[in-house]
Amino acid sequence: MSRWCASAAKANRDTATPTTQVAVSQGTATHQAFYLGYNGPKKSWQFMTTTTEAATTTYPVALGGPAPAAGTWTHLTGVYDADTEVMSLYVNGALTGTADRNATPVYNASGPPTVGANITVGSTSPYDPLTGAVSDVRTFPSALTTAQVKAVYANS
């Protein structure tokens, strides 16, 4: 993905298990360049990135939205804007969280986007699977405005 990016997906969790569950991600050799999904321990949707390929990376995360009920479709959009270095999470078209500035995101991921789990490059073992369904996944080569996110949500 480029330094300006956005990803959107609809997620429907079958169960309310308190685990991390990923709707869409893109792997690097060591971590994930980004992922959109559910943070079970925090009972919140999240858009997370990494700052480096090193083992000591930090994970800036934008959290937001209510804990979803099992069997409910939720539209997620994660946006990273390199001009402001801000990560934003939109849930059902509304801005629900932003992250501290991430000046060094790992957006040169060598892995393809992955739907329904995390996976690192070269691995055949996905982890953090979403127990449910994912639909209408979209990636964009530039950051979306709030109005654009609302339009994507309205047309999904």
N, C-alpha and C positions, 0 to 999 in steps of 0.2 A: 504494500500500500504506500501511497505517497505521504509526504508530511502533512498534507491537508486531506482529511478523509472523513467519511461517514459510512456507517453500516446500519442497516435496519432489518428487523426480523419480527415475525409474530411467533410467540411461544405459548404453549399450552401445557402446563405441568399436570401429569396424571395424578400425582400424589403430593402431599404437603410435607415430604421428608425434609429434615433440616440440614440438607447437604448442599454444597455448591453444585449448581447445574448450569451448563453452558449451552446457549442457543446457537451462537456463531463465534468463531475465533479464527486467528491466523497464527500459525506457529513459526517460531524461529528455531535455531539449532538447540537452544537451551530452554526457552520460555515461550510465552505467547506475545506477539506484538500487541494484540488486543484481544479482549473477549467481552461479549455481551451475554449476560445471563443472570442467574439468581444466586445471591449470597445467602446460603442457609443460616449460618451463625448470626448474621445481622438481620435476617428476615427482610431482605430488601433486594431490589433489582440492582445490577451494577454494570458499569462500563469501566474496565480495567486495562491498563497498559503496563509496560515495563520500561525501565530507563536505560538498560544495558544488557548485553549478553552474559555479563559476569554473574557468578553465583551470588554475589552480594548486591544484586539489583534491588531497587525499590519498586513498589507497585502502586503508582498513583491510581486512585479509584474514585469514580463519581457514583454515589449511592442515591437511591430515591425510589419513590413510589411505595404504595402499600404492599404488604405481603399478599401475594395473589392467592385466591382460592383455587383449590385443585379443580381442573377442568375448565378454567377460564382463559380465553385467549387474551394475550397482552401484547401490544405493539411496542417494541424497544428500538430506540435509535441512539447510537453513540456517535458523537461528533468531536473531532480534534481539530482545532484551528491553530496552525503554526504561527500566525501573526500575533495572536494573544497568548499562545501556549496554554490554552484552556481546554480541558476535556469537559464535555457536557453530556448528560444522560437525559433523554426524553422518554417518558412512559405514556403511551396512548396520546402522543402528540404534545404533551405538556412537559416543560422543563422541570425536572424533579431533583437534579443534583449537578454540581460541578466539582471538579477536582482541583487541588493545588496545581500550580503551573508545572508542566512537564516539559522542560526545555530540551530534553534529549530522548524522545521516544524512539523505540526500536521499530520503525515503520518500514524498514527495508527487509521485511520478513521473506525468507526464501521458500516458505511453505504456502500451499494454497489455502484459501479460506476453507474452514471445516464447519459443517453444520451439525449441531447436536452434541458436541463434545469438544474437548481440547485434545490436541495432538502435536508433538514436536516433530521437526523435520527428521526423517529417517526412521521414525518409530512406527510400529504397527499396533501400538496399544493406546487407544484413546482413553481419556480419563475425564472425570467430572461430567458424565453423560446427563443429558436432560431426559428425565423420565416423563415422556409425553410426546409432543409433536412440535415441529418447527415448520413454518410456512412463510412464503413471500420474502425470502432473503434477498436483500439488495446491497450492493456496495457502490460507493460514489467516489470519483477521483478528486473531489474537493469538499471542503466543509460546507454543510448546509446551513442556511439561516433558519431562524425559528419559523418563519412563514413557510419555507420549503419543507421543513420537518412536518408541520401541520398538514401540508398538501399531500405528502407521502402517506401520512397516517390516514387521511380522509379517503385516499384512493387505494387502500390496501384491504 
